[in-house]
Amino acid sequence: MNQELKKKIAEIAEEFASCDGAYSDNSMLEIDPATLSVRITDEEDFPERDYYDIMDLMEADIDRPGEWRLFDAAIEEIASNY
């Protein structure tokens, strides 16, 4: 697994979770397979890039109702594809 990519994905998911209301319900993680750059987007603008629903990277935080935390298994699964 690409540990650097895993870290980038986790950082994007943390950004999404920490900015409640700043992103749309359609937010996606975009990965450019050629450069392994990642970003949050609302549109699948580039057919050569891969897109994942950002909420698939989150899970409800049972210790803090109403808040989200990273879903590590999902992040690892995506990072293992590259």
BAMAR-82094 format. One record per residue: residue number from 1; x, y, z of N, C-alpha, C, O in turn. Coordinates in nm, 2 decimals. Atoms other than C-alpha are relative to their C-alpha. Last residue first. Layout:
# residues N
SITE/NUM/X/Y/Z/X/Y/Z/X/Y/Z/X/Y/Z
...
This chain:
# residues 82
SITE/82/-0.10/-0.07/0.08/-0.25/0.24/-0.63/0.14/-0.04/0.04/0.24/0.02/-0.01
SITE/81/0.02/0.01/0.14/-0.55/0.03/-0.53/0.11/0.07/-0.08/0.11/0.05/-0.21
SITE/80/-0.05/0.12/0.04/-0.42/-0.01/-0.17/-0.02/-0.03/-0.15/0.04/-0.12/-0.21
SITE/79/-0.14/-0.01/0.02/-0.49/0.35/-0.11/0.07/-0.12/-0.05/0.17/-0.12/-0.12
SITE/78/-0.02/-0.09/0.11/-0.86/0.30/-0.16/0.15/0.01/-0.03/0.19/0.00/-0.14
SITE/77/0.04/0.07/0.12/-0.87/0.00/0.07/0.02/0.08/-0.12/0.07/0.03/-0.22
SITE/76/-0.11/0.10/0.03/-0.66/0.18/0.34/-0.04/-0.08/-0.13/0.05/-0.11/-0.21
SITE/75/-0.12/-0.08/0.04/-0.90/0.48/0.34/0.11/-0.10/-0.05/0.17/-0.08/-0.15
SITE/74/0.03/-0.05/0.14/-1.20/0.24/0.36/0.11/0.08/-0.06/0.14/0.07/-0.18
SITE/73/0.01/0.12/0.09/-1.05/0.05/0.66/-0.03/0.05/-0.15/0.03/0.00/-0.24
SITE/72/-0.14/0.04/0.04/-0.95/0.38/0.83/0.00/-0.11/-0.10/0.08/-0.11/-0.19
SITE/71/0.03/0.14/0.01/-1.31/0.52/0.84/0.13/-0.06/-0.06/0.14/-0.07/-0.18
SITE/70/-0.05/0.07/0.12/-1.21/0.87/0.96/-0.04/-0.15/0.01/-0.03/-0.21/0.11
SITE/69/-0.14/0.03/-0.02/-1.44/1.03/1.22/0.05/-0.08/-0.13/-0.04/-0.13/-0.20
SITE/68/-0.06/0.11/0.09/-1.77/1.20/1.20/0.14/-0.02/0.04/0.21/0.07/0.09
SITE/67/-0.13/-0.03/0.06/-1.97/1.40/1.46/0.05/-0.12/-0.08/0.00/-0.23/-0.06
SITE/66/0.02/-0.10/0.10/-2.34/1.39/1.55/0.13/0.04/-0.06/0.13/0.13/-0.15
SITE/65/0.12/0.01/0.09/-2.28/1.18/1.86/-0.01/0.13/-0.08/0.01/0.24/-0.04
SITE/64/0.04/-0.14/0.01/-1.92/1.21/2.00/-0.12/0.00/-0.10/-0.10/0.02/-0.22
SITE/63/-0.04/-0.07/-0.12/-1.81/0.87/2.13/-0.04/0.14/0.00/-0.06/0.21/0.11
SITE/62/0.09/0.04/-0.10/-2.00/0.68/1.86/0.03/0.07/0.14/-0.05/0.07/0.22
SITE/61/-0.08/0.01/-0.12/-1.82/0.88/1.59/-0.09/-0.04/0.12/-0.17/0.05/0.16
SITE/60/0.05/-0.07/-0.12/-2.02/0.81/1.28/0.09/-0.03/0.12/0.14/-0.14/0.14
SITE/59/0.10/0.08/-0.08/-1.81/0.69/0.99/-0.04/0.08/0.12/0.03/0.17/0.17
SITE/58/0.04/-0.05/-0.14/-1.62/0.87/0.72/-0.09/-0.11/0.06/-0.16/-0.18/-0.01
SITE/57/-0.12/0.00/-0.07/-1.43/0.76/0.40/-0.02/0.04/0.15/0.07/0.05/0.23
SITE/56/-0.05/0.14/-0.01/-1.74/0.65/0.22/0.12/-0.01/0.09/0.16/-0.12/0.13
SITE/55/0.07/0.06/-0.12/-1.87/1.00/0.29/0.03/-0.14/0.02/0.02/-0.20/0.13
SITE/54/-0.08/-0.03/-0.12/-1.61/1.13/0.04/-0.06/-0.05/0.13/0.01/-0.08/0.23
SITE/53/0.09/-0.08/-0.09/-1.78/0.94/-0.24/0.08/0.03/0.13/0.12/-0.06/0.20
SITE/52/0.06/0.07/-0.11/-1.49/0.82/-0.45/-0.08/0.09/0.08/-0.05/0.21/0.11
SITE/51/0.09/-0.07/-0.09/-1.36/0.94/-0.79/-0.06/-0.09/0.10/-0.10/-0.21/0.07
SITE/50/0.08/0.09/-0.08/-1.07/0.82/-1.01/-0.08/0.08/0.11/-0.02/0.17/0.16
SITE/49/-0.02/0.00/-0.15/-0.91/1.03/-1.27/-0.11/-0.09/0.06/-0.21/-0.12/0.00
SITE/48/-0.12/0.08/-0.03/-0.89/0.97/-1.65/0.04/-0.01/0.15/0.13/-0.07/0.19
SITE/47/0.03/0.14/0.00/-1.25/1.08/-1.70/0.12/-0.09/0.03/0.11/-0.21/0.06
SITE/46/-0.11/0.06/0.08/-1.17/1.43/-1.57/-0.02/-0.15/-0.01/0.00/-0.22/0.09
SITE/45/-0.04/-0.08/0.11/-1.45/1.65/-1.45/0.10/-0.07/-0.09/0.10/-0.03/-0.21
SITE/44/-0.09/0.09/0.06/-1.63/1.42/-1.21/0.04/0.06/-0.14/0.00/0.02/-0.24
SITE/43/0.03/0.05/0.14/-1.79/1.70/-1.03/0.11/-0.10/-0.04/0.22/-0.09/0.00
SITE/42/0.14/0.03/0.01/-1.82/1.81/-0.66/-0.03/-0.06/-0.14/-0.15/-0.11/-0.16
SITE/41/0.07/-0.07/0.11/-1.45/1.81/-0.58/-0.15/-0.04/0.01/-0.18/-0.14/0.08
SITE/40/0.14/0.02/-0.01/-1.21/1.73/-0.29/-0.07/0.08/-0.12/-0.03/0.19/-0.15
SITE/39/0.07/-0.12/-0.04/-0.85/1.68/-0.38/-0.15/-0.03/0.02/-0.19/-0.14/-0.02
SITE/38/0.14/0.02/-0.04/-0.59/1.42/-0.44/-0.06/0.14/0.03/0.01/0.23/0.07
SITE/37/0.05/-0.12/-0.07/-0.26/1.40/-0.63/-0.15/-0.02/0.04/-0.22/-0.10/-0.03
SITE/36/0.05/0.03/-0.14/-0.14/1.05/-0.70/-0.04/0.12/0.07/-0.03/0.13/0.20
SITE/35/-0.09/-0.08/-0.09/0.05/1.18/-1.01/-0.03/-0.03/0.15/0.05/0.01/0.23
SITE/34/-0.13/-0.02/0.06/-0.07/0.94/-1.29/0.09/0.07/0.11/0.21/0.05/0.11
SITE/33/-0.09/0.12/-0.01/-0.36/0.79/-1.09/0.14/0.03/-0.05/0.23/-0.04/-0.01
SITE/32/-0.07/0.01/0.13/-0.51/1.14/-1.03/0.09/-0.12/0.00/0.20/-0.11/0.07
SITE/31/-0.14/0.04/0.00/-0.73/1.09/-0.73/0.04/-0.01/-0.14/-0.03/-0.07/-0.23
SITE/30/-0.05/0.02/0.14/-1.06/1.28/-0.67/0.15/-0.04/0.01/0.23/0.03/0.08
SITE/29/-0.14/0.00/0.00/-1.24/1.25/-0.34/0.04/-0.03/-0.14/0.00/-0.13/-0.20
SITE/28/-0.07/0.12/0.03/-1.60/1.34/-0.38/0.15/0.02/0.02/0.20/0.13/0.01
SITE/27/-0.15/-0.01/0.00/-1.84/1.59/-0.25/0.06/-0.13/-0.02/0.02/-0.24/0.03
SITE/26/-0.06/0.08/0.11/-2.20/1.55/-0.35/0.15/-0.01/-0.01/0.21/-0.05/-0.11
SITE/25/0.03/0.14/-0.03/-2.35/1.66/-0.02/0.05/-0.09/-0.11/0.06/-0.21/-0.09
SITE/24/0.13/0.05/0.03/-2.18/1.99/-0.08/-0.02/-0.14/0.04/0.08/-0.21/0.07
SITE/23/0.01/0.08/0.13/-1.88/2.12/0.10/-0.14/-0.05/-0.02/-0.22/-0.06/0.07
SITE/22/-0.08/-0.07/0.10/-1.83/2.40/0.36/-0.01/-0.07/-0.14/0.02/-0.01/-0.24
SITE/21/0.08/-0.09/0.08/-2.12/2.28/0.58/0.08/0.07/-0.11/0.02/0.14/-0.20
SITE/20/0.14/0.03/0.01/-1.89/2.12/0.84/-0.08/0.11/-0.08/-0.08/0.23/-0.04
SITE/19/0.06/-0.12/0.06/-1.53/2.21/0.77/-0.15/-0.03/-0.03/-0.20/-0.02/-0.14
SITE/18/-0.02/-0.12/-0.08/-1.36/1.97/1.00/-0.07/0.12/-0.05/-0.08/0.22/0.02
SITE/17/0.07/0.01/-0.13/-1.50/1.66/0.84/0.01/0.12/0.09/-0.08/0.15/0.16
SITE/16/0.14/0.00/0.02/-1.39/1.76/0.49/-0.08/-0.01/0.13/-0.18/0.07/0.15
SITE/15/0.04/-0.14/0.04/-1.05/1.86/0.60/-0.15/0.00/-0.02/-0.21/0.10/0.02
SITE/14/0.00/-0.08/-0.12/-1.01/1.53/0.79/-0.04/0.14/-0.04/-0.12/0.20/0.04
SITE/13/0.12/0.04/-0.07/-1.11/1.34/0.47/-0.01/0.08/0.13/-0.12/0.12/0.17
SITE/12/0.12/-0.05/0.07/-0.86/1.53/0.27/-0.12/-0.03/0.08/-0.21/0.05/0.09
SITE/11/0.00/-0.15/-0.02/-0.59/1.46/0.53/-0.11/0.06/-0.07/-0.18/0.16/-0.02
SITE/10/0.05/-0.03/-0.14/-0.68/1.09/0.54/0.00/0.15/0.02/-0.09/0.20/0.09
SITE/9/0.15/0.03/-0.01/-0.65/1.07/0.16/-0.05/0.03/0.14/-0.16/0.10/0.15
SITE/8/0.07/-0.11/0.07/-0.31/1.24/0.17/-0.15/-0.02/0.00/-0.22/0.08/0.02
SITE/7/-0.01/-0.12/-0.08/-0.18/1.00/0.44/-0.08/0.11/-0.07/-0.15/0.19/0.00
SITE/6/0.09/0.02/-0.12/-0.30/0.69/0.25/-0.01/0.13/0.08/-0.11/0.17/0.13
SITE/5/0.14/-0.02/0.05/-0.13/0.83/-0.06/-0.10/-0.02/0.11/-0.19/0.06/0.12
SITE/4/0.01/-0.14/0.03/0.20/0.86/0.13/-0.14/0.03/-0.05/-0.20/0.13/-0.01
SITE/3/0.03/-0.07/-0.13/0.15/0.51/0.27/-0.01/0.15/-0.02/-0.09/0.21/0.05
SITE/2/-0.07/-0.13/0.01/0.11/0.35/-0.08/-0.03/0.08/0.13/-0.13/0.14/0.14
SITE/1/0.08/-0.12/0.00/0.00/0.00/0.00/0.09/0.12/0.00/0.19/0.13/0.06
